[in-house]
Amino acid sequence: MSMAKDKEGIVSYLEKKGAEINSVILEYISVASSPRSIEKLLGRSGYKFDSNALKEGILKPSLYILDQGGKRWRPTLMLLIIEALGKKPEDFLEFALIPEVIHNGTLVHDDVEDSSQTRRGMPAVYIKYGVDVAVNLGDFMYYFPMNALVDSPKLSEAVKSKALIIYIKEMTRICVGQATDIVWHKDSVIDPMTITEDKYLEMANDKTGVLARMAAKMGAALAEADEETTDALGRFGASIGVAFQIQDDVLNIYPSGVSANKGGVGDDVSEGKITLLVVYALTKLKNGERKRLIEILASHTKDQAQIDEAIALIDKTGAKEYVSKVAVNIVKDAWEGIDKRLKESPAKARIKELADYLITRTGA
């Protein structure tokens, strides 16, 4: 897989597509004047919505996290795949809210589960609105976007069915991946030395790769691709997601936009996260150093000196360089699985650019 030469080009493209996706999201998560608003989409029951409660419990906290930014790369990937498969992406723009809104729902839940204080440099949703609102909001963001698909008059029942099956399977994976990650950083539940690289990659595949896989497979389903092409594109999407997570883990323990937005350098150390950096370092450190790293992670310390000590232990093993190579190779191998399935086109070139950008970025 060749490296993209115009990273500013892909950044500008993401900003442009992000603005289009944002406009669609606002049509659905909006006041009742929008023809695609929550109240209109859910239909009439014969009773009456409490619009103020809906605004306070759903609309305001939804827009709070959605307005904080994010690259919108998952829905952009979905639209690019639709285009690369010969369809007009503008005909499917409303479905781009599915992976993006669900992604933000996972962030709302993640922050509650990890007791994270900030998200994208702002107070986490549960800090601002309460745990009860945040938990319910995350659930809402998991389910609501699929109304755009099931209510669409432009899709056949066969396409809807295929997309729904993809959704159900991938949402199940999210819960499995999240459960694994949670248990790994609970004190004394799992011995860190039993967590291998393969186990980490499976967790990342289920926790982070899943939404990119969902976006890619849904794009293929909407474009009516065959099963083999859909599966290959799904594997490619997942590989980008896993590589993105690996890069995110690297950026978390060094000064970067990611660490600044999450709560400071080494926030993952404070949470006791078992990242691929940690998995690799534990195989390379001497016995005493290994025990010390595990001790710091298990303590969930907020002491920056101890966090820096853990980062130094990880750093001395060359973990950063190793995991960065792993990320590049994962995406390279997955690209080989779709290269011959997609005709040469600007959309295909953009997909390659996007993958390269996500695994080599240095900012948030």
C-alpha positions, 0 to 999 in steps of 0.5 A, a space after each residue: 500500500 503506497 503512502 499518501 502524498 497529500 495529507 492536507 488534501 485528505 484533511 480538507 476532504 474530511 472537513 468538507 464531508 464532515 460538514 455534509 454529515 453534520 447537516 444530516 445529523 442535525 436534521 434528525 437530532 433536532 427540534 420538531 420543525 425538521 421533517 426528519 426530527 425525532 418526533 416525526 420519525 418515531 411517529 404519533 402514538 395518539 398521545 403527546 411528546 413532552 418536547 421540553 423533556 426530549 430537549 433536555 434528556 436527548 437533544 441538548 446532550 446529543 448535540 453537546 457531544 456531536 458539536 465537540 468535533 471528531 473527524 467523521 472519518 467512519 461515515 466518510 469511509 462509508 460514503 467513499 466505499 459506496 462511490 468506489 462501488 459505482 453508486 452516487 454517495 449523495 443518494 445515501 448521505 442520510 445513512 452516514 449518520 449511522 456509524 457516526 452517531 453510534 460512535 459518539 454513543 460509545 464515547 458517552 458510555 466509555 466515559 462513564 465506564 472509565 470515569 473519564 472527566 473530559 472528552 475532546 477537551 470538554 467535560 464528559 457528558 455524564 459530568 455535565 448532565 449526570 450519569 442517568 442522562 448519559 447512560 440513557 443517551 448512549 443507548 439512544 445513540 445506539 438505536 435511533 440512527 437505524 430509523 433512517 434506514 428502516 424508514 427509507 423508501 429508497 431502499 429495497 427490503 433485501 438491502 435493509 435486511 442485509 444492513 440490519 444483520 450487519 448492525 446486529 452482529 457488529 453491535 454485539 461485537 462492541 459489547 464483547 470488546 468493551 467487556 474485555 477492555 473493562 475487565 483488563 483494567 480492573 484490579 487483579 482480575 486478569 494477569 496482564 502477563 496472560 494478555 498476548 498481542 493476538 488477544 489485544 488485537 481481537 479486543 481492539 477489533 471488537 471495540 474500535 475496529 467494529 464501527 469502521 467495519 460496520 461503516 464499510 460493510 453497510 456502505 457495501 450493502 447499500 451499494 449492493 455489492 456481493 458477499 465476498 466484496 462486502 466481507 473484504 471491505 469489512 475486514 479492511 474497515 476493521 483494520 483501519 479501526 484497529 490501526 487507529 486505536 493503536 495510533 491513539 494509544 501511542 498519542 495518549 502517552 506523548 504530548 499531542 492533541 489526543 492526550 490533551 483532549 482526553 485529560 493529559 499525557 498518560 491518561 491511559 496509564 492512570 486508567 490502567 489500560 492494557 494497550 499494545 504498547 504495554 503488552 509489548 513492553 511486558 515481554 521486553 522488560 526485566 522482571 523488576 521493571 515488569 513488576 513495577 509497570 504492572 504495579 503502576 497500572 494497577 494503582 490507577 495513579 494520578 501522580 504524574 511522576 509515576 505516570 511518567 515513570 511508566 511511560 519511560 519503562 514502555 519507551 525504553 523497550 522500543 514499543 512505540 516503533 514496534 506498534 506503529 509498524 504493526 498498525 501499518 502492516 495490518 492496514 497494508 495486508 487488509 488493502 491487498 484483500 480489496 485492491 483488486 475488487 475495486 476499480 481504479 477511481 478517485 474514490 478508491 484513491 481517497 480510501 487509500 489516503 484516508 487509511 494512511 492518514 489515520 495510521 500516521 497522524 500526530 494530532 487529535 
